[in-house]
Amino acid sequence: MPEDAEGYCRVIAVDCADKPRFGRAVRLFDAAQAEACVDHHVTNPHYAEVNLVVSDAAATAEIVYELYGMFGVAIDKRSAICLYTGIVTDTGNLSYSNTTPNALRIIADFIEKKLVDVSEVNRLIYRTVPYTKTRVQGFVTSRIRLEDEGRIGIGVLTRAQMLSFDATNEDCEGIVDCVRDIDSVKIAIFIREGADGSFKVSLRSKDIGDVCRIANKFGGGGHERAAGYTAWLPLSTVVASATEAAIAELKRDEKHDSSPDTH
């Protein structure tokens, strides 16, 4: 965001779990005369003057779709494509456990009204990959480390390594999913160094392990199966602390499952 960017008197934050995620744009939010937040993250602290947080929605796009109906505004093709994209990317193309019946009904509505070409949009999202992304993804996945008898997978990418591939932050999206997809892995960790020296830690889990609980320990947030946080410590410390927290989370789940009260 340009340093001289000017804000508006009314600002709405969409799909942003907390104010630190605004980055430099936070000054525009704070300077507004009125602010609102539309979100679906369970960790959202209701930081705005007006908050619409629906934590059981599959995606914030699902909430926005309902707002269209409440205000009697018709959804055109461009808006439908944006809402469809928001839903499928937050649900792993409708494959994650957070996929709701309502999300499926919304997409069915778009298809019935011929507002979205599902095949074309899915090709653009999931089947069109920059060469740099393929290279950096292969680099990280070839160096994945497994811990806790293979139940925890860890991928790391330093800033120097990323720049050696001429890769961007966007090229690193989805790498954590490659770690998660290893058959033995229950919790996936991907650590990427930022331009400011911080480390972005992305977390994913499958059938066990609440990664949002892990992220909360380090000042982050997200969802039960997808979360993250930013760390300002040496890389070795970030790797060690994230791994220890993941091991503890799996043990916590095992202890809970084996307790008499759960049977």
N, C-alpha and C positions, 0 to 999 in steps of 0.2 A: 504494500500500500504506500503511495507517495506521502512524503512527510507533510506536504501542503494540502492534502485531501480535506475537503470540507464536508461536514456532516449535515444531517437534517434534524429538524426540530422533533420529529417522531421517528423512532427506530424500532424495528422488529427483528429479534434474533431468532433464526430458524435452525433447528437441529444442532444446537450448540449447548453442550451439557453444563458448561460453567464459563465464567468471564475470562479466566486465564487463556482459554482457547481462542479468544479474539485476537491475541497478539497486539500489534500496534493499533489495531482498530478499536481497542477498548476506550480510547479517549473520545472517539466519536459517539460511542454508546453512552458513556458517562456524561457527555455534554448535552445530550438530547433533553428536551423538555418533558418528553414522555417516552417510556420504553416498554416493550412487551417481549415475551419469550414464548415460542411455540416449540415444544420438544417432546421426546419420548424416553429420554434416559432416566432410569430409576434414581440415579445419583444427583439429578439436577436439584440445586439448593433453592430454586425459586428466586433468582437474583434480580429479576426485573420488577417493575412496578405492577405489571399485569402478567400473569403466568398461566399458560395453558399447557400443562404437562400431563400426558396420557402415557403412563409407563407400560401399559399392556398393549400398546399399538406396535405393530411390526416395524413401522418406520414413521418418521415425522410426516412424510408424504401422505400417509394414510389419514393423519389428522387434518392436513391441508385439504385433502379431498372432501372430507366431511364439512369443512368450513365453506367450501364452494356451495355445497347443498344448503347449508344453513342460511347463507346470504342470497340464495337464489341466483347465483352466477353460473352461466353455462361454461363448461370446460371445452376449450377448443383443442385442436390437434397438438399445437406446440405445448400447451399446458399438460395435456394428457401424457405426452412423451416424457416430460420432466417428472411428473408424478410416478409414472411407470418405472422410470429409471431409479428414482428414490426408493421405491419398494423393492425392486429386484436386487439392487446392490446392497441393501441393508438386510436382506434375507438369504444372501448367497444364491441368488437366482431361484428363490422359493424353496431352498433345500435346508435352511436352518430351522431349529426348533422354535424360533420366535415368529415363524410364518403363521399368520392368523387367517381364519375363515373370511374375515372382512377384507383382508388384503387380496385374497383370491377372487372375491366377489368384485372388487374394484377393477382388477385386471380383466375379469370377464366382461364387465361393463364397457371397458375401453375396446375390447375385441368386438363385441356385439355392435358397437356404434362405429366400428372401423376408424377409431381415432389413433390406434397404434398398430404399426406393422411389427409384430412381435419378432418375427424372424430377422428383420433388418436391424432393429434396435439391439437385439441380443448379439448379432454378429459384430456390431460396432463396439459393444461393451466388452464382450468376452472372447471374440474371435479375431480381433484386430489388435495386434500387439507390436509396438515399436521394437526394432532390432536391438536397441540399447537395453530395453527392459528384459528381453530374452537373455542377453549376455549377462547382465548383472544378476538376474534371477538364478541362472546356472552357476555363477560364481558362488553365490551364497549357499545354494542348496548342496553344492559339492563339498561344502565345509561344515555342514550341520553337525553339531555335537549332541549326543544323546546321554542323558543322565537318568538316575533312578531306574535302572534296569530297562531303559528305553522308553519310559513313560513320559519323559520330559525332553522336548527337542529345542535346541537353541541355535539360532542363526544370528550372525553379527556382520555389520557392514560399517566400516569407518568412512569418514568423509573423503579421505585420500583414495580409498578403494572405489568409492562411488564416482568420483571425478575421473578416475582412470578409464572409466567406461563412457565418459561424457553423459552419465545418467542424471536424471532429475529426481526430485522427491516423488513425483508421480510414477516414475518407473519402478519405484520400490513398493508400490501398493500391491498387495496380494502375496508378497513373499512369505508372510507369516502363515498364510493358508497352505503353502507348499510344505511348511514345517509340520503343520497340524495334520496334513493328509498322510503322513507316515503311519503305517498300520499300528505300531506299538504306542505311538505318542498319544497321551491324554491331555497334556497342556503344552502348547507351543509358545515360544518366546522369540521375538525378532527384535534386535536392538540395532538402531541406526543412528549414527552420529550426525548431528545437525551442523549447520554453518557457524553457529554461535558456540559450539563446543559442548552443547548439551546432548543427551542421548534420549531418543524417542523409543520407548519400550512398548511394543504391541503384543497383546496376549490373546490367545484363543484356546478354547477347550472343547471337548467332545461331550461324552455322556456324563462325566464327573468333573468336578473342579469348578468352583465359582471364581473366575478370573477377575470379576469386578471387585471381589473382596480383596484380592491381591493388589489391584490397582489403588484401591482406597488407602491401603497401608502407606503408599508412597505419594499420596496427594492427587491421584488420578481418579478415573471412573469409567463408566461404560455400562456394559450389560453382563449378565451371568456368563455367557459364552464368548463375548468379545469385549475387550477393554484395553486400556492403555494408560501410560503416564510418562512424564518427562523427568529425567534424572540429571543432576548436575554434580556427578561424582566421577572418579576415574573409571574407565571401562571395566577393568577387572573387578572393581567393587560393584558396579551395576550388574554385571553378569552373575557374580556370586550371590548378591542379595535377591535378585529375581529368581534364581534357581532355588535358593533356600526357601523362599516364600512359596514357590510352586510345590516343592516337596511337602512342605507343611500343610498346604491346602489339600493335597491328595490324601495325606494321612488323616486330616480332619474329616474328609468325606468317608474314608474307610471306617473310622471310629464311629461316625454317625450311623452308617449302614449296619454296623455290627451290634449297636446298642439294642437292648431289649425293647425299648420304646418304639423302635422303627419297624418292629415285626408284629 
